[in-house]
Amino acid sequence: MDIFVLDACAYVAFLRKEQGFEKVVLLIEKADNKATTIIIHTATIAEVYYDFLRASGKLRADNVLADTYKLPLKILSEVTPELI
């Protein structure tokens, strides 16, 4: 099984459908089918939340946060060997 770490730039591109978002879509589809694992760190989630808060307001940022927890992502809050 492949493991990928999702960084803020890639995640924001996915959320905003910017250049390269299709690659994240494919990874999420694979993760949904248990063919791959996508790791995201809570610090990355916070960074993305703050980006949307500044650019689009609290409601949009809150929706992005809620949607994040619905995706097939493995969320880590510690810096583990797996994350590194």
N, C-alpha and C positions, 0 to 999 in steps of 0.2 A: 504494500500500500504506500502510495506517495503522501508526503507531508509537506504542506506549504504554510508559510507565515505571511499573513496579510498585513501589509503596512498601511499607514494612513493615506498615502498618496494613491495607492491602488484602490483602497476602499472608497475614498472620496470620488475617484474617477468612476467607479461602479455606481455609486449613489446618484451622481450627476450625469451619468451616461456620457462621460467624456471619452476621449481617445483611449483605447485599450480596455474599456469596460467589458468588452465581450470575453476577454480572457478570464476575468473574475467570474462572469456568468457561467462559463464552462466549468470552472473549478467548483463553484457552488452546486452545479448540477451533479458533478461527480461525488461531491461530499454528501449530497442528498441520497445518492445511491450507495453510499458507504464504500465507494471505490477510492476515496482520497480523504485526507484529513486537512482541514484548514484551521490554523491556530491564529488567534488574535489576542493581543495583550490588552488588559484593561486600560493601560496608559494610552494605547492607540485609540481605543474607544473614546477616551476622554478628549484626546486631541481632535478627533473627528467631530465630537459633540460641540466642542468649543468653536471649531471652524464654522459649523452650521449655525450656531448661536449668533456669532458675529455677522455672518452673511445673510441669514434668513430669519432670525428671531427664535425665541424660546419654543414656540409651538412646533416649528419645523425640526429644531434640534431634538426636542422630546420625542417626536415621531421617528426620527432616525434612530434614536437610542432604543425605543421600543421595538422597531423593526430589526435591529441588530440581534436582539435576543431571540428572534424567531428564526433566524438563519441557522443552518447546520454548521456552526462555528464552535471550535473548542476554545473557550475563553479562559485565559490564564491570568492570574494576578501576581504571580511570583516569576522571577527570572530563573527558569529551570534549564537543565541541560537540553531538554527537548526544544525549548524556545530558542536557545542559542544555536 
